[in-house]
Amino acid sequence: MRARPDTEVLVVGAGPAGLLLACELALAGVRTAVVDKRVRAHRESRALNLHPRSLELLDLRGLADRFLAAGRTVPGWQFAAPLKRPLDFTVLDTRHPYALLLAQSRTEELLARRAEELGVPIRRGHEAVALRQDPDGVEADVDGPDGRVTLRAAYAVGCDGGRSAVRQAAGIGFPGTDESMTAVVGDFATADHDDNERARRHGVLVARLEAGLTRYVVMDPLRLRVPSTEPVTLEEFRTSLRRACGTDCGVGRPRWLSRFGNTTRLAETYRRGRILLAGDAAHIHFPVGAQGLNTGLQDAMNLGWKLAAAVRGWAPPGLLDTYHGERHAVGRAVTTLTRAQTLLVELPLTPAYGESATLLCELFDALLGIGDANRHLAGRLSALDTVYPSGDPAAHPLTGARMPDIGLTTGQGAWYVHDFLRDGRFVLLHLDGEGDGDGHGHRTAGPVRTVRAEQYEEHPALDGATEVLIRPDGHVAWATRTTGSRPRAAERARALAAWTDASGRDGAGPHP
Ligand SMILES: Cc1cc2nc3c(=O)[nH]c(=O)nc-3n(C[C@H](O)[C@H](O)[C@H](O)COP(=O)(O)OP(=O)(O)OC[C@H]3O[C@@H](n4cnc5c(N)ncnc54)[C@H](O)[C@@H]3O)c2cc1C
């Protein structure tokens, strides 16, 4: 074995979280390598959707069109399977007010292609088996087709799923609740549409993944306590389908059969020294509301630019720790919400609750018909309502929220504000002609692009803002209503120093 300091960041796991993280790091000029123990990319798909915030994040980098072209949009998503009324995303304030039906395998394929375009090596058939860290970096023992190599990197990120070897090597606990209920999923080459409708009416999830491939998810009251480790047979699947809806929908030739459960866990920290976690390595839960993959993509967008700043030396002290501060809170909110959603799924299947469970679901359905209730839950499920608290009570209300994609005009034409985030820099947006930009246009210095523009669409969230500093992940770092150029310059200087210190410290903190 020998140490090879051949990469700045080692990403363990080429699932959706690892691939998007690698893209973000490479975009920021960080040498990044991805290892994945699987020899080939996954063919089967656990997830089948992208929610609005994930689509927005892809759009920030100019990638949404590739994904939209590969899938099919639907106007909303089910909050919990027994409810009759899906959440309505069309009312959300976004250019992507829908969910995209897209098999996880396609999402991974598109992300892997982007990573390759950015020059990231993805080494498949390479399993990280041990990790050690010291004050200057991380060493990983990786077993590959040519034996074991030791890779050295400044940082390592575990994007290696719920059983994360990286999390275990870093000694990070994964507390939560054990599995108490399971469901079965099957992907079949079938097109029995009449029976599919009937199955849907009886609470079976039926979704067309691609031409000639349909997904069924069944929760059989008599098989709810079967452990997820027990394999599913075609006969069991057919029997459960028949029990659920009186027909087996003619399913045959399964491409994939699996059993999954409601184990819910959240890593006690998303960072220990130079080792970080993202995606399922940091949080797992029942896939109700389809939030796991989406939350992992949002972790990756939050972490990518912060880690790049630490590696490149422009991270102010503590910046990298805000990854845990911001995303752990989101992980807690998602795992809490899914536990409540799971109960809505479980109660109607539990004989003891019988009619009471039906009444509860009817009540929920009625509530979802109220605009504000729909908006609240759709905001949470879509992740558009994610706000990273600034801790400053005097901060502009937009601080920490996602920047709405307002229309702008500059000397160079009409834009949406998200268009300026393509290359992963901060955007300093002057909205009233003040500031140090060169006319109504934009210029770039280091990690910040300055844009002087006029708003051609009023947006209530801007609430009189004259200047906004937008982070590379599209959240607002700082905003002000100040109009005088001197006081504003002082405020701006403080904000820029807080977010983009060029002193070269990385805020890595003490190592264990
Ligand atoms: C039935 C089901 C349906 C779901 N539906 C949805 C949905 O509709 N929407 C949604 O958002 N989420 C859904 N999810 C959850 C979603 O699939 C996961 O949240 C998502 O796959 C997590 O992505 P990830 O990149 O964090 O990890 P993973 O996709 O698990 O990828 C981890 C990768 O790490 C690799 N790896 C593991 N250990 C090592 C190691 N030691 N060395 C190297 N490589 C390693 C693995 O081979 C794998 O490729 C569903 C889950 C299930 C079970």
The ligand as an SDF file (V2000), in Angstrom:
LIG
                    3D

 53 58  0  0  0  0  0  0  0  0999 V2000
  -38.5870    1.7690   -2.7290 C   0  0  0  0  0  0  0  0  0  0  0  0
  -37.9770    3.1110   -2.6300 C   0  0  0  0  0  0  0  0  0  0  0  0
  -38.5310    4.1540   -3.3360 C   0  0  0  0  0  0  0  0  0  0  0  0
  -37.9710    5.4240   -3.2460 C   0  0  0  0  0  0  0  0  0  0  0  0
  -38.5680    6.4400   -3.9330 N   0  0  0  0  0  0  0  0  0  0  0  0
  -38.0710    7.6870   -3.8150 C   0  0  0  0  0  0  0  0  0  0  0  0
  -38.6630    8.7530   -4.5470 C   0  0  0  0  0  0  0  0  0  0  0  0
  -39.6260    8.5600   -5.2970 O   0  0  0  0  0  0  0  0  0  0  0  0
  -38.1070    9.9920   -4.4060 N   0  0  0  0  0  0  0  0  0  0  0  0
  -37.0180   10.2220   -3.6210 C   0  0  0  0  0  0  0  0  0  0  0  0
  -36.5770   11.3800   -3.5370 O   0  0  0  0  0  0  0  0  0  0  0  0
  -36.4200    9.2190   -2.9480 N   0  0  0  0  0  0  0  0  0  0  0  0
  -36.9180    7.9580   -3.0280 C   0  0  0  0  0  0  0  0  0  0  0  0
  -36.3040    6.9360   -2.3880 N   0  0  0  0  0  0  0  0  0  0  0  0
  -35.0500    7.1970   -1.6610 C   0  0  0  0  0  0  0  0  0  0  0  0
  -33.8600    7.3060   -2.6340 C   0  0  0  0  0  0  0  0  0  0  0  0
  -33.7660    6.1500   -3.4400 O   0  0  0  0  0  0  0  0  0  0  0  0
  -32.5840    7.5130   -1.8470 C   0  0  0  0  0  0  0  0  0  0  0  0
  -32.8030    8.5790   -0.9450 O   0  0  0  0  0  0  0  0  0  0  0  0
  -31.4160    7.8570   -2.7600 C   0  0  0  0  0  0  0  0  0  0  0  0
  -31.0420    6.7620   -3.5650 O   0  0  0  0  0  0  0  0  0  0  0  0
  -30.2050    8.2940   -1.9310 C   0  0  0  0  0  0  0  0  0  0  0  0
  -29.1870    8.6890   -2.7890 O   0  0  0  0  0  0  0  0  0  0  0  0
  -27.6790    8.6840   -2.2860 P   0  0  0  0  0  0  0  0  0  0  0  0
  -26.8680    9.1850   -3.4170 O   0  0  0  0  0  0  0  0  0  0  0  0
  -27.5880    9.3710   -0.9840 O   0  0  0  0  0  0  0  0  0  0  0  0
  -27.3470    7.1540   -1.9680 O   0  0  0  0  0  0  0  0  0  0  0  0
  -27.4930    5.8390   -2.8540 P   0  0  0  0  0  0  0  0  0  0  0  0
  -28.4210    6.0640   -3.9980 O   0  0  0  0  0  0  0  0  0  0  0  0
  -27.8040    4.7410   -1.9070 O   0  0  0  0  0  0  0  0  0  0  0  0
  -26.0500    5.6410   -3.4680 O   0  0  0  0  0  0  0  0  0  0  0  0
  -24.9730    5.2220   -2.6700 C   0  0  0  0  0  0  0  0  0  0  0  0
  -23.8850    4.6940   -3.5710 C   0  0  0  0  0  0  0  0  0  0  0  0
  -22.7490    4.4180   -2.7630 O   0  0  0  0  0  0  0  0  0  0  0  0
  -22.1690    3.2010   -3.1950 C   0  0  0  0  0  0  0  0  0  0  0  0
  -21.4250    2.6580   -2.0450 N   0  0  0  0  0  0  0  0  0  0  0  0
  -21.9170    2.1890   -0.8910 C   0  0  0  0  0  0  0  0  0  0  0  0
  -20.9310    1.8380   -0.0490 N   0  0  0  0  0  0  0  0  0  0  0  0
  -19.7680    2.1010   -0.6980 C   0  0  0  0  0  0  0  0  0  0  0  0
  -18.3920    1.9610   -0.3590 C   0  0  0  0  0  0  0  0  0  0  0  0
  -18.0030    1.4890    0.8310 N   0  0  0  0  0  0  0  0  0  0  0  0
  -17.4530    2.2990   -1.2740 N   0  0  0  0  0  0  0  0  0  0  0  0
  -17.8240    2.7870   -2.4920 C   0  0  0  0  0  0  0  0  0  0  0  0
  -19.1200    2.9330   -2.8700 N   0  0  0  0  0  0  0  0  0  0  0  0
  -20.0790    2.6080   -1.9720 C   0  0  0  0  0  0  0  0  0  0  0  0
  -23.3490    2.3540   -3.6350 C   0  0  0  0  0  0  0  0  0  0  0  0
  -22.9480    1.3520   -4.5690 O   0  0  0  0  0  0  0  0  0  0  0  0
  -24.2590    3.3910   -4.2720 C   0  0  0  0  0  0  0  0  0  0  0  0
  -24.0540    3.5190   -5.6590 O   0  0  0  0  0  0  0  0  0  0  0  0
  -36.8430    5.6480   -2.4510 C   0  0  0  0  0  0  0  0  0  0  0  0
  -36.2660    4.5950   -1.7390 C   0  0  0  0  0  0  0  0  0  0  0  0
  -36.8350    3.3390   -1.8200 C   0  0  0  0  0  0  0  0  0  0  0  0
  -36.2270    2.2190   -1.0430 C   0  0  0  0  0  0  0  0  0  0  0  0
  1  2  1  0
  2  3  1  0
  2 52  2  0
  3  4  2  0
  4  5  1  0
  4 50  1  0
  5  6  2  0
  6  7  1  0
  6 13  1  0
  7  8  2  0
  7  9  1  0
  9 10  1  0
 10 11  2  0
 10 12  1  0
 12 13  2  0
 13 14  1  0
 14 15  1  0
 14 50  1  0
 15 16  1  0
 16 17  1  0
 16 18  1  0
 18 19  1  0
 18 20  1  0
 20 21  1  0
 20 22  1  0
 22 23  1  0
 23 24  1  0
 24 25  2  0
 24 26  1  0
 24 27  1  0
 27 28  1  0
 28 29  2  0
 28 30  1  0
 28 31  1  0
 31 32  1  0
 32 33  1  0
 33 34  1  0
 33 48  1  0
 34 35  1  0
 35 36  1  0
 35 46  1  0
 36 37  1  0
 36 45  1  0
 37 38  2  0
 38 39  1  0
 39 40  1  0
 39 45  2  0
 40 41  1  0
 40 42  2  0
 42 43  1  0
 43 44  2  0
 44 45  1  0
 46 47  1  0
 46 48  1  0
 48 49  1  0
 50 51  2  0
 51 52  1  0
 52 53  1  0
M  END
$$$$
